Amino acid sequence: MARYRIERDSLGKVSVPADAYYGPQTQRALSNFNASGLSINHRFIESYAMLKKAAAIANMKVGKLDKKRCNAICKACDEIISGKFKDQFTVDAFQAGAGTSVNMNLNEVIANRAIEHLGAKKGDYKVINPNDHVNMSQSTNDTFHTAVHIATYLYVINGLVPSINKLERSLYSKSKQFSKVVKIGRTHLQDAVPMTLGEEFSGYAAAVSKTRQSMQNAAREMLEIPLGGTAVGTMINASEEYSKAAIAQLNKITKCNFKRSKNRFASQQNQVSELILADSIKENAVLINKIANDLRLLTSGPRAAIREILLPEVQPGSSIMPGKVNPSIPEMMNMICMQVMGLNASITEGASSGQLELNTFMPMIAFNLMFSIQLMTNGINIFTARCVNGITADMYNINKHLEEDLSLATALNPYIGYNKAAQIAKIAYAKNKTIKQVCLEMKVLDKKTLDKILDPKNLV
């Protein structure tokens, strides 16, 4: 059996692996762009296949595509949507601009699989042609943008937002669990007035909730799509009827509410929606990076640092120091968040560097957006399940720190004034005594009054 088949494109003959469902343009892309070994997330390919199916049905409805070809194309699209043929979509993420290689990869795989469904052999493009039939009424320039919107919206709503919800609920649960655990607060990494551990965690939970809401609002920006604009937004080779029908079919397939862009030229020239979504993901990464850092500080020790919370022990922390255990899951989360911040910078640069009617850097923007969502979704799920859910309070260290807290002198201000309270705090620090001990020695207030106003529980 031949290992290759010979196909043609506008540049000439191309040798394609005999068992491949892709064709000559994909093969050229595989040969030309072997840069990173990375390809776009398959969720993006599945979303693009949803678009191709919607387009085929719309073209049939407006009388441009016959029912037989439409059904074969839809059947091939359904297979891709279900997760089949993943090995046929390996074009490098860093490729020729706009995403033409990805679009043609879809067109060729769908065409060849549809050809088989009609009883012919791969490469017989008289039966179904990748450009003339699968890509009918379309251009890379409107469909790639649309596929980005479909993929990111579905991934955020069905993946990232639920993972953030789990983290939010876990943090609120911890805030209730620790509601009566009084501890030292800290500002500037220095001891501050008391608070509860529950209040500290409630701050984390509320901030996560706010970034989730911001992300949901940003995701809704992706519901506006330029499908039907074709090459530059003018709808050349397409029609209003096709555009309306394609979006209606897309909504049936995705069970979403995508709508036509108010201005197709704006949608195809610029990546405002992508930027808004990317920035909301970055905001979430910035916040969770801060929370992970706080957890690392609060668990630092075990003997020579804060150690007010205990994290689940997930693996040994050293190849040389026996018994050492590190905050491994927060460290992982830190790295994920840092990576997402970097990906955001690349998305921003890509969006700012497009020219005129088309942004040629869409493949990089799409890859980084999808990768950001993937990293945050998976990372937050791990962070919640293997770290936050299992956090406990180290009551011994919490009470020890609280007893020695010099900032309790703040409670003396209404009784003896700021300057006198500051003097007492300095003496307590210099003599390694508690605030109460110094107050009693200096006879500034009686013991009963001091017991009342210096009780940490009365200060939270």
N, C-alpha and C positions, 0 to 999 in steps of 0.2 A: 504493500500500500504506500502511495506517495506521502512523503512527510510534509510536502508543501503544495499549495495550489497557487497558480499565477492569476492575480487580479490586476485591474487597471484603474487608475484615477487620472485626473487631468494632467499629471506630470509623467505618466507612463506606467510601465509594468512594475508590480510589487509582488515579492514572494511572501505569502501568508501561511502560517502553520495550517496544515490540512484540517485539524480538528478545531481550529479557532472559529468563534462566531463573529469576531470582529473582522474588519476588512482592511483595505490598503491604507486609508488615511490614519486609522489607529496604529497600524504597523509602522508607518512613518514616524508617528509621534513616539512610539515605544523606542525606536532607534535614535531619534533626535534628542529626546529629553530625559535621558537617564541621569538625572542630576542628584536626586535626594533619596530615591528608594521609597518615597512616601507617595501615597495616592489619596485622593479625596475620600472622606468617610463614606461608606456604602449607603448610609442613610440618605446622603445627597443623591446618589445614583438612583435609589428607590424613588425619591421624590421627583427626580427628572423623568423617570419612567411613568409616574402618575400623570405628569404633564403630557408626555407623548401619547398616552392612552386617551386623555381628554381631547387632545388635538385631533387624533384619528377619528373619534366619534363626532367631533364638531365638523370636520371636513366631510364626513359622510352625510351629516344632517344638512349641510349647505350644498350638497350635490357634487362635491369635488372628488370624493373618494368612494369607490364602490364598496358594497357591504362585505363582499368576500375578503378583500384586502384588509378592510377595517377590522373584521373579526380576528383575522390572523395576527395583525399588529397588536390588538388588544390582548390576545392570548399570550403573546410573547412578553408584553409589558407586565401582565399579571405575574408571570413567572419571575421576572426581575424584582417586582415589588415584594414577592414572597421570600426573596433572599437567594434565589438561584443565580448561577452564573457569576458569582462574585469574582472568580478568577479571570473573568474576561474584561474587568475594569481596573487596570493597573497603570494607566497613563500617569506619569509623574505629576505631582501637584504643581511643580514649577515648570511650566510649559509655555508654548506660544500664547500670546495674549488673547483676552476675551473669553476663552474657554471653548474655542472651536474644536479642539481635539477631543474634549470630553463630550461635546454634543455629537460629533461624528462617531465616537465610540458607541454612544447609545444608539444612534441611527443604524450603524452597521450591525450591531449585535441583535437589535430588534428585527431588522430586515432579514438577516440570515436565519434567525429562529422562526420568524413568520413564514419564510420560504419553506422551511422544513414542515411546518404545520400544513402547508398547502401541497405537500408531497413532492417538492422539488429539492434540489441539492444546494447547499451553501454556495454563494457566489453567483447564482442565477438571478441577476438583478432585473431581468425582464419580467420576472414574476412580481417581485417587490423591490423597489429601488430605495436605498437609504436616503437619498436626497429628494427624489421626486415624490415619494409616498410617505415615508416616515417623517421627513422634515417638511412636509407640505404646509404651506401658509406660515412657515416659521423661519426665524433666523437665530443663530447663536445669540445675537445681541439682545433679543427680547426674552428668549427662553432660558438662557443661563441666569439672567437676573431673576426671572420668575422662579426657577428651581432653587436659587439661594433663599428666596423668601419662603417658599414652601418648606424646605428642609429645616431651616433655622427655626421657623415658627413651630413646626411639629416637634422638633427636638427640645426646644425650650419649654413648651407647654406640657409635653408628655414625659420629659426627662428631667430637665434642670429644675423647674419650678417644684415638682414633687419632692426632689431631693432636698431643696431648701426648706420646704415645709416640714420635712422630717427633722431637720436640724433645729428649726424654730421651735417645734413642739418639744424636742428634747431639752433645749435650753430653758424653756418655760417650766418644764417639769423639774429641772434642777433648781430653778429659782424658788419653787414651792418647797422642794425638799430641804433647801438650805435657808428657809425664811427666818429661822430663829437662831441661826449660827452667826453670832456677833464676832467681827474680826476687825483688824486694822485696815482702814482705807489707805491708799497711797497716791500721792501726786509727786511728779518730778522724780519718781523712784525713791521718794523719802516717805517716812511714816506720816500719815495724816489722821484725821479724826475717824472714829469707828463707823462702821456700816455693817450690814449683814452680807454674808456670802450670797444670800438669795437676791439682794438688791443688785449686787455685782452681776450676777447671771441674768437678772431681768433686763439689765441694760444691753447685754449681748443679744438676748432674744428679741427685744424691741427693734434693735438696729438691723438684725437679719430680716425681720418682718418688713421693715421699710425698704430694704434693697430688693426684696422679693416683689413688693408692689411696684417698684420702679421698673423691674424687669418685665413684669406682666404688661405694664403700660407700653414699654418699648417693643415688646413682641407684637403687640397689636399694629404697630407701624408696618410690620411685614405683610399684613393682609392686603395691602395695596400693591398690585402687580401690573407690569406693562405688557402682558401677554397679548399678542396681536400687532405690536408695534413694528415687528420685523427689523430690518436693518438699522434704521435711524429714527424710528418712531412714526414714520409716515404711513405705515401699514401696506407698503408695496408688496404685491403678491398675496395679500390677505384681504379681509373685509370686516366691516363692523359686525355683520351677522356671525361670521366665524368667531371673532373675538368674544362676543357675548356667549355663544354656544360653548366655546372652549372653557371659559371661566365657570359657566354653569355646571359643566361636566366635572371640572376639577373639584368643585365644591361637593358634588355627589360622591366623588372618590375619596376625598380627604375628610369629609364631614366637617368642613370649616366654612368660613364666610369670606373667602377671597373676593376682592372687587377690583375693577379696572382702575388704573391710575388716573387721577384727575388730569395729570399732564404726563403723557408717555415720554415726552422728550426729557423732562426733568428726571424721570425714573431711570431712563437709559443712560443719560449723561452723568448722573451723580449717584452717590451711594449714601444719601442722608439717612435712610432707614437703617442701613447696615451699621452706620456709625452710631446711631442712637442705641441700637441693640448691643453693639460691641462695648459701648461705654457703660451700659447698665451691667454687663457681665464683669467688666473691670471694676466697677464700684463694689460689686459683690465680692470679688477677689481681694480688693483692698481691705474690706471690712473683715473677711474671714482670716486673712493673713494676720491682722491685728489681734483677733481673738485667739488664733493659734499661738501667737507670740506671748499673749497674756497667760495662757495655760502653761506654756513652757516656763515662764517666770514663777507662776504660783506653785508649780510642782518642783522647782529647782531645789537641789540638795543631794542626798537626803539629810545630811547633818549640818552643812555649812551655808545654807541659804534659806529661802522663804519656806518652802514645803508646807503650804497650807491646804493644798489639795493633792489627792492621789489619783493618778491616771492608771487605767488598766495596763498591766505589764504584758506586752505582746511579743517581745523577743529580747535576747541578751544584747547589751549595749556596747560591749567591748570584746575585742579578740585577745586582750592582754590583762584587763582588770576584772578579776572574778567578781560576780555579783552585781556589776554595774548594769543599770537599766536606764535607757534613754527615753525621752518623749517622742518616740519614733513616728507615731501617726501625725501629731502636730507638725513635725519636721517635714513629713511628706506633703502635708497641706500647704506649708510655707512655700515649698518648691513649686507646687502646682499653681499657686496664686501668683508667684513671681513670673512663671512662664506665661500665664494668661495676660499679665500686665505688658509683657514684651510683645505678645501676639497682638495686643491692642495697638501698640505703637506701629507695628507693621501694617495693620489694617488702616490706621489713620494716614500713614504715608501713601499707601496704595490709593486710597480715596482721593487724596489731594493731588495725585500725579496723573490722573486721567486727563485726556485731551478731547475737546470738542464733543462729538456726539457719542463717544464710547470710552469706557474705561477698560484699557487693555490688561489691567492687573486684576481682573475679576477672579481668575483661578486662585491666586494667592489670598485674596480677600475671603473667598469661599472656604478655602482650606483652613485658614486661621480662625474664622468664625466657628466652623464646625469642630475644629480641634479644641477651641476654648470651651465650647459647650460640653464636649465629651470629657475633657479634663475636670471641669468643675462638677459635672454631674457625678462622675465616678468617684472623684476625690471627696466630695461632700458626703456621699453615701458611706464611704469608708470611715471618714472622720466622725460621723454621727454614731455609726454602729460599733466601731472598735475603739472609740475614745470617749466622746461626750456622754453617751449612755451609761458608761461605767465609772464616771467621776465620783469620788467620795471626798469628804472633808477630813483633814488631819486635825482632830480636835486638840490634841496635845500641843502642837505647834501654834495653832490659832490662839489658844488660851494663854500660852507662854508669851507670845508676841503682844497680846492685848494687855496683859498685866504690866508689861514693861513700856507701854506706849507713852512717849513723852508728849504727844499731841493732845492727850487728855487735859493738858493745861489750858486748852482752848475753852473748856467749860468753865474755867475760873474767871474769864474776862468780865462777865456781868457783875461779879462779886468783888473782885480786887483790882480790875483794870488790866489792860494788855501788858503794860510795862512790868508790873509786879508778877504777872503770870509768866512772862518771858524769863524773868530772873529765876523763878522757881524751876522752870524747865531746864535752864542752863546748869543750875546747881544739881538737879537730879541726874543730868547727863554726866557731869563731871565726877559725881560721887557714886555713880552707878546705883542710884536708888530710884524708887518709884515716885511719881508726883505726889501721891498721898503721903508717903513717908516724909518728904521734905515739908509739905504743908503742916503736918502735925508737929514736926520739929520747930518750924518757924511760928507755930501757933497762929496761922492766918485765919483759920476757921476751925470750928469744933469737929470732932470725929463724925457725929451724926450727920452734920451738913455735908461733910466731905464724902461720906459713904453714899449719900443721895446724889450729889451732883457729879461725882466721878464714876458712878456705875455705868459702864459702857452700854448696858441695855436701855438706859434712859437717854442715851445720846443718839440712837438710831431711829 
